């Protein structure tokens, strides 16, 4: 069986088409802006649960945790692909930066609230975490799209 001859021009066109396909795929696999907003709102709501009494806290925190898991499972539906940023080595750094910044901010806010029992501390912490999640989440999604576009 013979392999057909491929000219340099044909190979170049095929590579150009592959690059275009990667670019289209990169745009498609990123989560929509409102998905990141929902993640941020769930984190903010979790922080605000610390203002509730014990039964309310447990019910609220569990409901938010369940909602976060469902949102994560539905990412495939929203992006119409099984691609996941956490499975890409290039985007791990962005994800770890998110965790390294957001978790300490949450902890400091909750601990400060426990010390002085002021609701405004949780509200400010929730707002800061929401903003951080949006900014850092967009950065992670963009890194993921770049990784796909470059053919990682």
N, C-alpha and C positions, 0 to 999 in steps of 0.2 A: 504494500500500500504506500503510495507516494503522498508526501505532504505538499500542499500547494505553495508556490513561491509567494512570499509576501514582500512587497516593495517597501522601501523606506517611507514613502508618502502614505501608504496604507497603514503602516504601523504607527506613524505620527498621528494620523486621523483617529485611529483606535485609541491611542493614549489620550488625545484631547477629549474624546467622547467619554472616556473613563473618568477624567478629571471633572467634566461637567456633571456626570452622574453622581460622583462623590459630593459635589457641591449641593446638588438637589437633595441628596440623602441627608447631608449635614443639617440643612434647614428643617427637614421633616422630623428628625429625631429629637430635636430640642423641645423641652416642655414649654407650653404656652405661658405667657406672663401671669395669667390668672392662677395657674397651677402653683407657681412659686408664691403668689399672694396667699393662696389657701394654706400652704405649708407655714408661712409666716404667721398667719392669723391663728392657726392651731397652736403654734408655739406661744404666741402672746396669750391666748386663752388659758393655756396650761399654767403660765406664770400667774395669771389672775386667780386661778383656782386656790392659790395659797392664801387668799383673803377669806376663803370659806371655812366654815366649821368642819370638823373631821368627817362626818358623813357626806357633806356636800363636796368636800375636797376629793374624797375617794370616788364618788360617783362621777364628778366632773373630769378628774384626771383619767379615769378609765374610759369614759366616753371619748375624750380627746385622743387618747392613745389608740383606741379602736378606729376612730376616724382617720388618724394619720396612717395607720396600716392600710385601710381601705383605699385612701388616696394613693398610696404607693403602689398598690396592686392595680389601680385603674390607670396608672401612667401609660401602660401599654395601649389602652383604649384611646387615650387622648393624643398620643403620638403616632398611633397606628404602626408601631414597631416594637420589637422586643429589646431594642437597644437600651442599655442602662448605663448612666454615667459612672457609677461606682465600679463597673466591670472594666473600665478603660484605665490603663496605667497612667496615662497622661492627665487624667482629671482627678486622680486620687489626691494630688496635692491640694487642689481647690477644695475638695471635700474635707480634707483634714484641717485646712485653714478655717473653714466654716465651723467645724466642731471646736477647734482650739480657741476661737474667738467667742462664739455664741454661748457655749456651755459655761465658761467662767463668768460672763456677764449675767447669765441667768442665776448662777449660784450666788454671786455678790448681791444681786438685787433681792433674792429671796432671803438670804441671811440678814441683810440690812433691815428688811421688813420684819423679820422675826425679832430683831433687837429693839426696834422702836415702835412697831405695830402701826405704821402709817401706810394707808392705802396708796397714796401718791407715789411711793417708792415702787410699788408693783406696777402701777400704771406707766411710769417713766421707763421702767425696765422692759415692760411688754412692748412699748413703742420703739425702744432702741433695738430690741431683738427682732421685731418685725422689719425694721429698716435694714438691719444687718443681713437678715435672711434674704431679703430682696436683692440687695447689692451683691452679696457673696454668691447667692444662688444663680443670678444672671451670669456672673463671672465663670462659675463652674459649667453652666450650660454652654457658654461661648467656647470655653476650652474644649468641651466635648465635641462641639460642632467642628472646631478647627482640627481636632484629632481625626475625625472621620473624613473631613475634606482632604486632609493630607495623606490619608490612606494608612493610618497607623495599624 
